[in-house]
Amino acid sequence: MATKSNPMQFDKRVVERFIRAGVVKREDYEKHLAALTDVESQSELINTSITDDDLMDDDDDGDDDEDEG
């Protein structure tokens, strides 16, 4: 069973694996979800777009991966 000392067991990316393995009970996960605070009103909408040029030319982002010392 997951405890507060290991909150990663409820991480949505791995929780289904933990449920299948018997590490987390589905009812405990459902209780965890029900206890979460709704913070949608504190969120901010961010509009983004990506073009084909952005996908093809990832080296022109202005960041140098290596120091040119």
N, C-alpha and C positions, 0 to 999 in steps of 0.2 A: 504494500500500500504506500502511496506517495505521502510524504510529509512536508511540512513547511521547510524543513531543512534541505529538501531537494526539490525546488520548484520546477526544475527542468523536466521532471516526469510528466508535468502537465503541458509542456510546450507542444503547440499544435503540430509541429513538424515531426514529433516522435511519439506522441501519446498513443496513437493507434498501435504502434509496435509494442509499447509497454502494456497496453490492455491485452493484446494477443498473448503476450508472454506471462500474463498474470501478475505483473508487477503493480499495475494500477487497476482498480475496479472501475468499471464503467459508471457505476452510481457515484463514486467519489469524484470522477471527472465531471459528471453532470452537476454535482453540487458545487464544484469549483467554478464552473462556467456561470452558474446561477448567482454566485456570490461576487462576481466581477462587477465593478462600477462602470456604468455607462458614461464614457467621456467624449461621446460624439460631439457634444455641444462645444467642447474645447478644441476641436480639430479645425484645421484650416485647409481649404481646397487649394490644391496646387495643380495648375494646368501645365502639361508638358507635351512636347511633340518631338518626334525623331524623323529624320529624313534619310533617304538612301545614302546621301553623302556622309551623314553622321556614322552610318554603319560601315561604310567602306574606308573611311579615312580616320582611323582611331589614333594615328600617330601625331596628328595636328591639334591635339588638345591643349598644347602649351605646357604640359607637364613633362619634365625630363625624367625618365626612369633610371638613368644612370648619371652620375656626376661626370661632367666633362673636364674636371680639374685642371 
